[in-house]
Amino acid sequence: MEDGWTAVERYEGGEFAWLQALYYFDVPGKAAVDNLIGSGALPVDTRSAVDYALGHLPGALWYPAALITASPDAFLLAAGTGAVVLYGAGAPDAALRQAAAAVEGRAGRRIYLYTGGYANY
């Protein structure tokens, strides 16, 4: 598993396909994130507004993790209908994992968590 993409493919298309409605997926590699974004997934920056303004992944929506957790339905409405790649500054903290858990499996949405964060993009 060079960049994490192999595990994601295995979960989505293989023997673990049933998990996609139940769990969010950790995606550790930049190549996998680029592949997801290239396939239409929306990157969502959960860092501070200042950090977002200083730089973010291409096409990213800014939405703080605490707001995702507090109001997951409002977040999903703002994020559109496709897959979502959540990320923070670096390795996911408890708030980011809690946000991912709050929206996982809602309306059949696939939620990915970029474990490298913006610092490693």
C-alpha positions as a Markdown table, in Angstrom:
| # | Residue | x | y | z |
|---|---|---|---|---|
| 1 | Met | 0.0 | 0.0 | 0.0 |
| 2 | Glu | 2.2 | 2.8 | -1.3 |
| 3 | Asp | -0.1 | 5.7 | -0.9 |
| 4 | Gly | -3.3 | 4.4 | 0.8 |
| 5 | Trp | -5.3 | 4.1 | -2.5 |
| 6 | Thr | -5.2 | 0.4 | -2.6 |
| 7 | Ala | -7.0 | 0.0 | 0.7 |
| 8 | Val | -9.7 | 2.5 | -0.5 |
| 9 | Glu | -10.2 | 0.6 | -3.7 |
| 10 | Arg | -10.5 | -2.7 | -1.8 |
| 11 | Tyr | -13.2 | -1.3 | 0.5 |
| 12 | Glu | -15.2 | 0.3 | -2.4 |
| 13 | Gly | -15.1 | -2.4 | -5.0 |
| 14 | Gly | -14.3 | -5.7 | -3.3 |
| 15 | Glu | -15.3 | -7.9 | -0.5 |
| 16 | Phe | -15.8 | -4.9 | 1.9 |
| 17 | Ala | -18.1 | -2.9 | -0.4 |
| 18 | Trp | -20.9 | -3.1 | 2.2 |
| 19 | Leu | -18.7 | -0.9 | 4.5 |
| 20 | Gln | -19.0 | 2.2 | 2.4 |
| 21 | Ala | -22.3 | 3.1 | 3.9 |
| 22 | Leu | -21.1 | 2.6 | 7.5 |
| 23 | Tyr | -17.6 | 4.0 | 7.8 |
| 24 | Tyr | -15.5 | 6.9 | 6.6 |
| 25 | Phe | -12.2 | 6.0 | 4.9 |
| 26 | Asp | -8.7 | 7.1 | 6.0 |
| 27 | Val | -6.7 | 8.2 | 2.9 |
| 28 | Pro | -3.0 | 8.8 | 3.8 |
| 29 | Gly | -1.5 | 9.6 | 0.4 |
| 30 | Lys | -1.5 | 12.8 | -1.7 |
| 31 | Ala | -1.8 | 10.7 | -4.9 |
| 32 | Ala | -5.0 | 9.1 | -3.5 |
| 33 | Val | -6.4 | 12.5 | -2.5 |
| 34 | Asp | -5.7 | 13.9 | -6.0 |
| 35 | Asn | -7.4 | 10.9 | -7.5 |
| 36 | Leu | -10.5 | 11.4 | -5.4 |
| 37 | Ile | -10.6 | 15.1 | -6.2 |
| 38 | Gly | -10.1 | 14.3 | -9.9 |
| 39 | Ser | -13.0 | 12.0 | -9.7 |
| 40 | Gly | -15.3 | 14.7 | -8.3 |
| 41 | Ala | -14.8 | 14.5 | -4.6 |
| 42 | Leu | -15.1 | 17.8 | -2.8 |
| 43 | Pro | -12.1 | 18.7 | -0.5 |
| 44 | Val | -13.2 | 20.3 | 2.7 |
| 45 | Asp | -10.8 | 22.3 | 4.8 |
| 46 | Thr | -11.6 | 22.1 | 8.5 |
| 47 | Arg | -8.7 | 24.4 | 9.7 |
| 48 | Ser | -9.2 | 28.0 | 10.8 |
| 49 | Ala | -10.4 | 30.7 | 8.4 |
| 50 | Val | -7.0 | 32.3 | 8.6 |
| 51 | Asp | -5.2 | 29.1 | 7.6 |
| 52 | Tyr | -7.7 | 28.5 | 4.8 |
| 53 | Ala | -7.1 | 32.0 | 3.5 |
| 54 | Leu | -3.3 | 31.4 | 3.5 |
| 55 | Gly | -3.7 | 28.3 | 1.3 |
| 56 | His | -5.9 | 25.2 | 0.8 |
| 57 | Leu | -6.3 | 22.2 | -1.5 |
| 58 | Pro | -7.6 | 23.2 | -5.0 |
| 59 | Gly | -11.4 | 23.7 | -5.0 |
| 60 | Ala | -11.7 | 23.3 | -1.2 |
| 61 | Leu | -14.7 | 24.4 | 0.7 |
| 62 | Trp | -14.0 | 25.9 | 4.2 |
| 63 | Tyr | -16.1 | 24.3 | 6.9 |
| 64 | Pro | -14.9 | 24.0 | 10.5 |
| 65 | Ala | -15.0 | 20.5 | 12.0 |
| 66 | Ala | -17.0 | 21.7 | 15.0 |
| 67 | Leu | -19.7 | 23.0 | 12.7 |
| 68 | Ile | -19.8 | 19.7 | 10.8 |
| 69 | Thr | -20.3 | 17.8 | 14.1 |
| 70 | Ala | -22.9 | 20.3 | 15.4 |
| 71 | Ser | -25.0 | 20.4 | 12.2 |
| 72 | Pro | -24.1 | 17.5 | 9.9 |
| 73 | Asp | -27.2 | 17.9 | 7.7 |
| 74 | Ala | -26.4 | 21.6 | 7.0 |
| 75 | Phe | -22.8 | 20.6 | 6.1 |
| 76 | Leu | -24.0 | 17.9 | 3.7 |
| 77 | Leu | -26.4 | 20.5 | 2.1 |
| 78 | Ala | -23.5 | 22.9 | 1.6 |
| 79 | Ala | -21.1 | 20.2 | 0.3 |
| 80 | Gly | -23.4 | 19.0 | -2.5 |
| 81 | Thr | -24.2 | 15.5 | -3.4 |
| 82 | Gly | -20.8 | 13.8 | -4.1 |
| 83 | Ala | -18.0 | 12.3 | -2.0 |
| 84 | Val | -16.2 | 14.5 | 0.5 |
| 85 | Val | -12.5 | 14.6 | 1.5 |
| 86 | Leu | -12.1 | 16.1 | 4.9 |
| 87 | Tyr | -8.7 | 17.4 | 6.0 |
| 88 | Gly | -7.1 | 19.5 | 8.7 |
| 89 | Ala | -3.6 | 20.9 | 9.3 |
| 90 | Gly | -1.8 | 17.5 | 9.8 |
| 91 | Ala | -2.8 | 14.2 | 11.3 |
| 92 | Pro | -6.5 | 14.1 | 12.2 |
| 93 | Asp | -7.3 | 15.2 | 15.7 |
| 94 | Ala | -10.3 | 14.1 | 17.7 |
| 95 | Ala | -12.5 | 16.9 | 16.4 |
| 96 | Leu | -11.8 | 16.0 | 12.8 |
| 97 | Arg | -12.5 | 12.3 | 13.4 |
| 98 | Gln | -15.7 | 13.3 | 15.2 |
| 99 | Ala | -16.8 | 15.4 | 12.3 |
| 100 | Ala | -16.2 | 12.5 | 9.9 |
| 101 | Ala | -18.2 | 10.1 | 12.1 |
| 102 | Ala | -21.1 | 12.7 | 12.3 |
| 103 | Val | -21.6 | 12.5 | 8.5 |
| 104 | Glu | -20.5 | 9.0 | 7.6 |
| 105 | Gly | -23.1 | 7.0 | 5.8 |
| 106 | Arg | -25.7 | 9.8 | 5.6 |
| 107 | Ala | -27.7 | 9.6 | 2.4 |
| 108 | Gly | -25.2 | 7.1 | 1.0 |
| 109 | Arg | -22.4 | 9.7 | 1.0 |
| 110 | Arg | -18.8 | 8.5 | 0.9 |
| 111 | Ile | -16.6 | 10.4 | 3.4 |
| 112 | Tyr | -12.8 | 10.3 | 3.1 |
| 113 | Leu | -10.4 | 11.6 | 5.7 |
| 114 | Tyr | -7.0 | 12.8 | 4.4 |
| 115 | Thr | -4.7 | 11.7 | 7.2 |
| 116 | Gly | -1.7 | 13.7 | 5.9 |
| 117 | Gly | -3.5 | 17.0 | 6.2 |
| 118 | Tyr | -2.7 | 20.2 | 4.4 |
| 119 | Ala | 0.9 | 20.2 | 5.8 |
| 120 | Asn | 1.7 | 17.1 | 3.8 |
| 121 | Tyr | -0.1 | 17.9 | 0.6 |
